[in-house]
Amino acid sequence: MKKTGFQYHKDTSYDRHNMTGHYLDWQNQPGVFKQYPGIDPVLLPQDVHSPNKKLSSLIKETAGSATLQAVSLEDLSLILRLTYSLTAKARHTGGDFYYRSVASAGALYPAEIYFATQGINDLDDGLYHFSVARHSLCLLRRGDISAPIKKSTQSANINTSILTFFLSAIFFRSAWKYRARSYRYHLLDTGHLTENLILALKALELHPALSLDFDDTDVNRLLGLDETKEVCLALCHVPGKQAHEDKKTMEITELPETVKNASRVSEEETDYPEVRAIHTAGVEFTSPTESRPVMVHELGLGADKWTEINPADTWPETLKYAEAVFHRRSKRNFVRQPISQNCLTALLDGLCAGCFGPDGEMSNNNQSMCIGFLVGNAEGFDPGLYLLDTSSSSIGMVAPGFFTERMAHICLDQAWLANAAVHFLFMSDLNLVDQAYGPRGYRYAMMTAGALGERLYLTATAMGLGCCGIGAFYDMEEVELLGLNSTSRLLYLVAVGPVKSIKNFA
Ligand SMILES: Cc1cc2nc3c(=O)[nH]c(=O)nc-3n(C[C@H](O)[C@H](O)[C@H](O)COP(=O)(O)O)c2cc1C
């Protein structure tokens, strides 16, 4: 029988009383930088100036003005730097380790970026892989490939695309540590990266449209991926001004084996059939059913009263957008101090803004999950469990009380979490998701959670707060603590609050 998202999530639950020991095989630690032997890199310009924009305006902006006449190589370099770049170095006995502008479970960085160009100044049309390590490109296919991309996607945006980004995940990078559970992290991590990409494109006044629906087989073939090891999870069109004339769809040839082999990241890779099974189950995408669930009302949680959040006109940001991207880190040194009302309201306001780009292509799929939060210590908010209704920008208290300590215990006893002022919760009735969207709906739910997680990281950083994503928890214990119905689950938790080393400027 075909796997469903709910079944996969259940099968990969952590149970305090039934955790199988697992030793990391350091001999087979996956490489974090994809390499294409024999292809000369095209170096991207290094000296590019970051945009001087506020994060709040980018998040809340509903439509890019698309005023750029053309995209230059400098623009492309900046987009990639803001999306996925090396931002910090840690010295280890085995060599230096680099952290990136995006959060990633276990710093395993499963995600890769490719893009197809059409009419970029100073860059031949073609399909490129972006190397994070060298901030350079590898040309994989030469020429205008917009016709095959159009064939593989349902998006109307391809008609004018000057750039199409493809975000993939390499299974073994996360599976090395998280085994069968790793598909959760492939999706959450790639979701994080989509948010960085969308913000970078908006910062350059482009008008991105992200899509999670495309022909998987065709797109993976186009990118030259070994589908058993690496798969495309998201596609992002950047429309230009002119509609392209209709071209004949050319036959896409197989890329050489050396290109496919680049999806291998370790000498001896362990295959996790559960990961491939849930991914393959989602290969077909169905039009969502007429009556899509409004998830916030489907979890078995109720609120007696809903109150509009009424955010201040300006968020208490102390860092600009680009500074927040480059300074973002996971912080765990939370202190038992309250988060200010302004900061918490700004975080909630940010979560209510649309997801996955200004044209709202993905907005329906946002209903595949919903948001709650545990207030531990916040000015103007009683401690308790709340729901956020993003459609009306309102919050409702579900249950009063102090939950964060018990949640820290449920999150594999990561005790420092108890000190965080707020735990944001991304939740879903996964059975309903399966019914409304088919197994591909699991991708929507998890990637949306990841994208909003990255948004929380950046917003927290811009306001001088700490933040850390949490994917490790005993699944049935959180169902019980939160009072979720039997088919609903926590997908992802993101803790935010004042931390020791940085001043809370708000
Ligand atoms: C999906 C996801 C799950 C994560 N889960 C945990 C976790 O359970 N515990 C933890 O301490 N950090 C967790 N993190 C934070 C990562 O460890 C962190 O992003 C990574 O080490 C890179 O460091 P940086 O965020 O400072 O760049 C998670 C991050 C993501 C994106």
The ligand as a Gaussian input file, in Angstrom:
#p B3LYP/6-31G(d) Opt

LIG

0 1
 C       14.751000      21.413000      11.145000
 C       15.715000      21.760000      12.245000
 C       15.724000      21.028000      13.417000
 C       16.624000      21.359000      14.441000
 N       16.571000      20.661000      15.612000
 C       17.399000      21.002000      16.643000
 C       17.304000      20.337000      17.905000
 O       16.474000      19.452000      18.102000
 N       18.151000      20.750000      18.882000
 C       19.074000      21.750000      18.697000
 O       19.794000      22.075000      19.637000
 N       19.175000      22.403000      17.500000
 C       18.356000      22.052000      16.476000
 N       18.425000      22.733000      15.286000
 C       19.414000      23.805000      15.076000
 C       20.597000      23.282000      14.250000
 O       21.379000      22.442000      15.068000
 C       21.425000      24.446000      13.694000
 O       20.653000      25.131000      12.747000
 C       22.710000      23.976000      13.044000
 O       23.602000      23.442000      13.992000
 C       23.406000      25.100000      12.296000
 O       23.760000      26.117000      13.184000
 P       23.246000      27.610000      13.031000
 O       21.730000      27.558000      13.026000
 O       23.808000      28.345000      14.198000
 O       23.754000      28.142000      11.731000
 C       17.528000      22.428000      14.256000
 C       17.515000      23.165000      13.074000
 C       16.609000      22.848000      12.074000
 C       16.585000      23.663000      10.821000

